[in-house]
Amino acid sequence: MCNQTVCLVAAELERQGIATVVIQLLRIVAEKVRPPRALCVPYPHGYPLGRENDAALQRRVMARALGLLGERGTAPPLLADLAD
């Protein structure tokens, strides 16, 4: 799905009361479209969770993304980078 579309859908879901986190491949898109929460990852298109068959890395990406739901005190957008 388009990086921009995902951010726009996330923003609308938040307006409807559903918490979201976007795993974003292009930080510049997240900066412009401003989803409520986004984890920017340094991976190529098609691999938002990192290398295939690397379960430990994929769990780390998901844990970091879900952890953004609990971060308080930051006004949207909350943009975080995954340190690889």
DSSP file (Angstrom, degrees, kcal/mol; ACC not computed):
  #  RESIDUE AA STRUCTURE BP1 BP2  ACC     N-H-->O    O-->H-N    N-H-->O    O-->H-N    TCO  KAPPA ALPHA  PHI   PSI    X-CA   Y-CA   Z-CA
    1    1 A M              0   0    0      0, 0.0     5,-0.0     0, 0.0     0, 0.0   0.000 360.0 360.0 360.0 148.5    0.0    0.0    0.0
    2    2 A C     >  -     0   0    0      1,-0.1     4,-2.2     2,-0.0     5,-0.2  -0.282 360.0-131.3 -58.7 135.8    1.2    3.5   -0.7
    3    3 A N  H  > S+     0   0    0      1,-0.2     4,-1.4     2,-0.2    -1,-0.1   0.884 108.3  47.4 -56.8 -41.3    3.2    5.1    2.1
    4    4 A Q  H  > S+     0   0    0      2,-0.2     4,-2.2     1,-0.2    -1,-0.2   0.905 109.1  53.1 -68.9 -42.0    1.1    8.3    2.0
    5    5 A T  H  > S+     0   0    0      1,-0.2     4,-2.7     2,-0.2     5,-0.2   0.904 105.9  53.7 -61.2 -42.4   -2.2    6.4    1.9
    6    6 A V  H  X S+     0   0    0     -4,-2.2     4,-2.3     1,-0.2    -1,-0.2   0.906 109.1  49.1 -60.1 -41.8   -1.3    4.4    5.0
    7    7 A C  H  X S+     0   0    0     -4,-1.4     4,-2.1     2,-0.2    -1,-0.2   0.907 111.9  48.3 -64.6 -41.7   -0.6    7.7    6.9
    8    8 A L  H  X S+     0   0    0     -4,-2.2     4,-1.9     2,-0.2    -2,-0.2   0.901 111.7  49.0 -67.1 -40.4   -3.9    9.2    5.8
    9    9 A V  H  X S+     0   0    0     -4,-2.7     4,-2.6     2,-0.2    -2,-0.2   0.913 110.1  52.2 -63.8 -42.2   -5.9    6.1    6.8
   10   10 A A  H  X S+     0   0    0     -4,-2.3     4,-2.3    -5,-0.2    -2,-0.2   0.912 107.9  51.4 -60.6 -42.7   -4.2    6.1   10.2
   11   11 A A  H  X S+     0   0    0     -4,-2.1     4,-1.8     1,-0.2    -1,-0.2   0.907 111.5  47.0 -62.4 -41.1   -5.1    9.7   10.8
   12   12 A E  H  X S+     0   0    0     -4,-1.9     4,-1.2     2,-0.2    -2,-0.2   0.912 110.0  52.6 -68.0 -41.6   -8.7    9.0   10.0
   13   13 A L  H  <>S+     0   0    0     -4,-2.6     5,-2.6     1,-0.2     3,-0.4   0.900 108.2  52.0 -59.7 -39.9   -8.8    5.9   12.2
   14   14 A E  H ><5S+     0   0    0     -4,-2.3     3,-1.8     1,-0.2    -1,-0.2   0.901 105.2  54.7 -62.8 -40.7   -7.4    8.1   15.1
   15   15 A R  H 3<5S+     0   0    0     -4,-1.8    -1,-0.2     1,-0.3    -2,-0.2   0.788 106.7  52.7 -62.8 -25.4  -10.2   10.6   14.5
   16   16 A Q  T 3<5S-     0   0    0     -4,-1.2    -1,-0.3    -3,-0.4    -2,-0.2   0.398 128.0-100.1 -90.1   1.8  -12.6    7.8   14.9
   17   17 A G  T < 5S+     0   0    0     -3,-1.8     2,-0.6     1,-0.3    -3,-0.2   0.601  82.4 126.8  94.3  12.7  -11.0    6.7   18.2
   18   18 A I      < -     0   0    0     -5,-2.6    -1,-0.3    -6,-0.1    -2,-0.2  -0.915  56.6-131.3-107.0 120.2   -8.9    3.8   17.1
   19   19 A A        -     0   0    0     -2,-0.6     2,-0.3    -3,-0.1    50,-0.1  -0.435  31.2-174.3 -70.2 140.2   -5.2    4.1   18.0
   20   20 A T        -     0   0    0     -2,-0.1     2,-0.3   -10,-0.1    -1,-0.0  -0.935  22.7-165.0-135.4 156.7   -2.7    3.4   15.2
   21   21 A V        -     0   0    0     -2,-0.3     2,-0.4    15,-0.1    17,-0.2  -0.974  16.0-151.6-137.7 128.9    1.0    3.0   14.5
   22   22 A V  E     -a   38   0A   0     15,-2.3    17,-3.2    -2,-0.3     2,-0.8  -0.846   8.1-146.1 -99.3 133.3    2.3    3.2   11.0
   23   23 A I  E     -a   39   0A   0     -2,-0.4     2,-0.4    15,-0.2    17,-0.2  -0.902  31.4-162.4 -95.3 110.0    5.5    1.4   10.0
   24   24 A Q  E     -a   40   0A   0     15,-2.6    17,-2.6    -2,-0.8     3,-0.2  -0.808  29.7-172.0-108.5 130.0    6.9    3.8    7.5
   25   25 A L  S    S+     0   0    0     -2,-0.4     2,-0.6     1,-0.2    -1,-0.1   0.730  83.3  50.9 -85.8 -25.3    9.6    3.2    4.9
   26   26 A L    >>  -     0   0    0      1,-0.2     4,-1.6    16,-0.0     3,-0.9  -0.888  62.0-170.7-120.9 100.5    9.9    6.9    3.9
   27   27 A R  H 3> S+     0   0    0     -2,-0.6     4,-2.5     1,-0.3     5,-0.2   0.868  86.7  61.8 -57.5 -37.7   10.4    9.3    6.8
   28   28 A I  H 3> S+     0   0    0      1,-0.2     4,-1.5     2,-0.2    -1,-0.3   0.851 102.6  51.2 -60.4 -33.9    9.9   12.3    4.5
   29   29 A V  H <> S+     0   0    0     -3,-0.9     4,-3.1     2,-0.2     5,-0.4   0.924 109.5  49.5 -67.2 -44.2    6.3   11.1    3.8
   30   30 A A  H  X S+     0   0    0     -4,-1.6     4,-2.1     1,-0.2    -2,-0.2   0.882 109.3  52.8 -62.5 -37.5    5.6   10.8    7.5
   31   31 A E  H  < S+     0   0    0     -4,-2.5    -1,-0.2     1,-0.2    -2,-0.2   0.862 116.8  38.3 -65.8 -35.2    7.0   14.3    8.1
   32   32 A K  H  < S+     0   0    0     -4,-1.5    -2,-0.2    -5,-0.2    -1,-0.2   0.890 124.4  36.2 -83.0 -41.8    4.7   15.7    5.4
   33   33 A V  H  < S-     0   0    0     -4,-3.1    -3,-0.2    -5,-0.1    -2,-0.2   0.760  93.0-149.8 -87.2 -26.2    1.5   13.7    5.9
   34   34 A R     <  -     0   0    0     -4,-2.1    -3,-0.1    -5,-0.4    -4,-0.1   0.960  11.4-164.1  60.6  64.1    1.9   13.6    9.7
   35   35 A P        -     0   0    0      0, 0.0    43,-0.3     0, 0.0     3,-0.2  -0.379  34.2-108.1 -67.6 159.7    0.3   10.3   10.9
   36   36 A P  S    S+     0   0    0      0, 0.0    42,-2.3     0, 0.0     2,-0.3   0.907 100.3   5.0 -57.3 -43.5   -0.4   10.2   14.7
   37   37 A R  E    S+ b   0  78A   0     40,-0.2   -15,-2.3    39,-0.1     2,-0.4  -0.995  71.5 174.7-143.5 134.5    2.4    7.7   15.3
   38   38 A A  E     -ab  22  79A   0     40,-2.7    42,-2.8    -2,-0.3     2,-0.6  -0.993  22.0-153.7-144.9 137.4    5.0    6.3   12.9
   39   39 A L  E     -ab  23  80A   0    -17,-3.2   -15,-2.6    -2,-0.4     2,-0.5  -0.948  21.9-149.4-104.4 115.5    8.0    4.1   13.2
   40   40 A C  E     -ab  24  81A   0     40,-3.6    42,-2.5    -2,-0.6   -15,-0.2  -0.759  15.5-166.1 -90.0 124.0   10.4    4.9   10.4
   41   41 A V        -     0   0    0    -17,-2.6     2,-0.3    -2,-0.5   -14,-0.1  -0.832  24.5-133.3-114.4 149.8   12.4    1.9    9.4
   42   42 A P        +     0   0    0      0, 0.0   -17,-0.1     0, 0.0    -2,-0.0  -0.141  66.3 115.9 -93.0  39.9   15.6    1.7    7.2
   43   43 A Y        -     0   0    0     -2,-0.3     3,-0.1     5,-0.1    -2,-0.1  -0.711  67.7-100.5-111.1 158.6   14.4   -1.1    4.9
   44   44 A P    >   -     0   0    0      0, 0.0     3,-2.0     0, 0.0     6,-0.2  -0.279  55.3 -74.6 -72.3 161.3   13.7   -1.3    1.2
   45   45 A H  T 3  S+     0   0    0      1,-0.3     0, 0.0     2,-0.1     0, 0.0  -0.254 121.4  30.5 -54.0 138.3   10.1   -1.2   -0.2
   46   46 A G  T 3  S+     0   0    0     -3,-0.1    -1,-0.3     0, 0.0     3,-0.1   0.299 107.7  75.9  93.5  -8.6    8.3   -4.5    0.4
   47   47 A Y    X   +     0   0    0     -3,-2.0     3,-1.8     1,-0.1    -2,-0.1  -0.413  43.7 152.1-131.5  58.6   10.2   -5.3    3.6
   48   48 A P  T 3  S+     0   0    0      0, 0.0    -1,-0.1     0, 0.0    -5,-0.1   0.737  80.4  47.1 -64.8 -20.5    8.8   -3.1    6.4
   49   49 A L  T 3  S-     0   0    0      1,-0.4    12,-0.2    -3,-0.1     2,-0.2   0.324 115.8-115.8-100.9   7.8    9.7   -5.6    9.0
   50   50 A G    <   +     0   0    0     -3,-1.8    -1,-0.4    -6,-0.2     4,-0.1  -0.557  68.0   8.7  96.3-159.9   13.3   -6.1    7.7
   51   51 A R  S >  S-     0   0    0     -2,-0.2     3,-1.2     1,-0.1     7,-0.2  -0.225  79.3-107.7 -61.3 141.3   15.0   -9.2    6.3
   52   52 A E  T 3  S+     0   0    0      1,-0.2    -1,-0.1     6,-0.0     3,-0.1  -0.369 102.2  20.5 -66.9 150.4   12.8  -12.2    5.5
   53   53 A N  T 3  S+     0   0    0      1,-0.1     2,-0.6    -2,-0.0    -1,-0.2   0.672  89.7 118.3  63.3  20.1   13.3  -15.2    7.8
   54   54 A D    <>  +     0   0    0     -3,-1.2     4,-2.4     1,-0.2     3,-0.2  -0.698  33.6 170.2-113.2  77.4   14.8  -13.0   10.5
   55   55 A A  H  > S+     0   0    0     -2,-0.6     4,-2.5     1,-0.2     5,-0.2   0.839  72.9  55.9 -60.2 -36.7   12.2  -13.5   13.2
   56   56 A A  H  > S+     0   0    0      2,-0.2     4,-1.9     1,-0.2    -1,-0.2   0.926 110.6  44.4 -64.4 -43.8   14.2  -11.8   15.9
   57   57 A L  H  > S+     0   0    0     -3,-0.2     4,-2.5     2,-0.2    -2,-0.2   0.918 112.7  51.7 -64.8 -43.8   14.4   -8.6   13.9
   58   58 A Q  H  X S+     0   0    0     -4,-2.4     4,-2.3     1,-0.2    -2,-0.2   0.883 109.4  49.8 -63.1 -38.9   10.8   -8.7   12.9
   59   59 A R  H  X S+     0   0    0     -4,-2.5     4,-2.8    -5,-0.2    -1,-0.2   0.892 109.9  52.0 -64.4 -39.3    9.8   -9.1   16.6
   60   60 A R  H  X S+     0   0    0     -4,-1.9     4,-2.4     2,-0.2    -2,-0.2   0.910 109.6  48.7 -64.3 -42.4   12.0   -6.1   17.5
   61   61 A V  H  X S+     0   0    0     -4,-2.5     4,-2.5   -12,-0.2    -2,-0.2   0.944 114.4  45.5 -61.5 -47.9   10.3   -4.0   14.8
   62   62 A M  H  X S+     0   0    0     -4,-2.3     4,-2.8     1,-0.2     5,-0.2   0.903 112.4  50.6 -64.5 -41.5    6.8   -4.9   16.0
   63   63 A A  H  X S+     0   0    0     -4,-2.8     4,-1.9     2,-0.2    -1,-0.2   0.914 112.4  46.9 -63.0 -42.7    7.7   -4.4   19.7
   64   64 A R  H  X S+     0   0    0     -4,-2.4     4,-0.9     2,-0.2    -2,-0.2   0.916 113.4  49.0 -65.1 -42.8    9.1   -1.0   19.0
   65   65 A A  H >< S+     0   0    0     -4,-2.5     3,-1.1     1,-0.2     4,-0.4   0.947 113.6  45.0 -62.3 -49.1    6.1    0.0   16.9
   66   66 A L  H >< S+     0   0    0     -4,-2.8     3,-1.3     1,-0.3     4,-0.5   0.821 104.5  64.6 -65.4 -30.1    3.6   -1.2   19.5
   67   67 A G  H >< S+     0   0    0     -4,-1.9     3,-1.0     1,-0.3     4,-0.5   0.767  88.7  68.7 -63.2 -25.1    5.6    0.5   22.2
   68   68 A L  G X< S+     0   0    0     -3,-1.1     3,-0.8    -4,-0.9    -1,-0.3   0.780  87.4  67.0 -65.0 -25.2    4.8    3.8   20.5
   69   69 A L  G <  S+     0   0    0     -3,-1.3    -1,-0.2    -4,-0.4    -2,-0.2   0.829 102.4  46.4 -63.3 -30.1    1.2    3.4   21.6
   70   70 A G  G <  S+     0   0    0     -3,-1.0     2,-0.4    -4,-0.5    -1,-0.2   0.532  84.5 109.4 -91.1  -6.7    2.3    3.8   25.2
   71   71 A E    <   -     0   0    0     -3,-0.8     2,-0.2    -4,-0.5     3,-0.2  -0.576  49.4-175.3 -76.1 127.2    4.5    6.8   24.7
   72   72 A R        +     0   0    0     -2,-0.4     3,-0.1     1,-0.1    -2,-0.1  -0.695  50.6  48.0-116.2 166.6    2.9    9.9   26.3
   73   73 A G  S    S+     0   0    0     -2,-0.2     2,-0.5     1,-0.2    -1,-0.1   0.480  81.4 106.9  86.0   2.0    3.7   13.5   26.5
   74   74 A T        -     0   0    0     -3,-0.2    -1,-0.2     4,-0.0     4,-0.1  -0.960  64.8-135.0-116.7 125.0    4.4   14.0   22.8
   75   75 A A        -     0   0    0     -2,-0.5    -3,-0.0     1,-0.1     0, 0.0  -0.499  51.9 -55.8 -72.4 143.9    1.9   15.8   20.6
   76   76 A P  S    S+     0   0    0      0, 0.0   -39,-0.1     0, 0.0    -1,-0.1  -0.300 112.1  56.8 -59.4 146.8    1.2   14.2   17.3
   77   77 A P        -     0   0    0      0, 0.0     2,-0.8     0, 0.0   -40,-0.2   0.496  64.5-173.9 -84.9 148.1    2.9   13.3   15.1
   78   78 A L  E     -b   37   0A   0    -42,-2.3   -40,-2.7   -43,-0.3     2,-0.6  -0.913   9.6-176.5-101.8 106.9    5.1   11.0   17.1
   79   79 A L  E     +b   38   0A   0     -2,-0.8     2,-0.3   -42,-0.2   -40,-0.2  -0.928   3.4 177.2-110.5 122.2    7.9   10.0   14.6
   80   80 A A  E     -b   39   0A   0    -42,-2.8   -40,-3.6    -2,-0.6     2,-0.4  -0.896  19.7-138.0-122.2 152.8   10.4    7.5   15.9
   81   81 A D  E     -b   40   0A   0     -2,-0.3     2,-0.7   -42,-0.2   -40,-0.2  -0.892  14.6-130.7-109.9 140.5   13.3    5.8   14.1
   82   82 A L        -     0   0    0    -42,-2.5     2,-0.6    -2,-0.4   -21,-0.0  -0.808  21.7-138.9 -86.9 117.1   14.3    2.2   14.4
   83   83 A A              0   0    0     -2,-0.7   -42,-0.0     1,-0.2    -1,-0.0  -0.669 360.0 360.0 -76.5 121.3   18.0    2.0   15.1
   84   84 A D              0   0    0     -2,-0.6    -1,-0.2   -42,-0.0   -43,-0.0   0.443 360.0 360.0 -97.6 360.0   19.3   -0.9   13.0
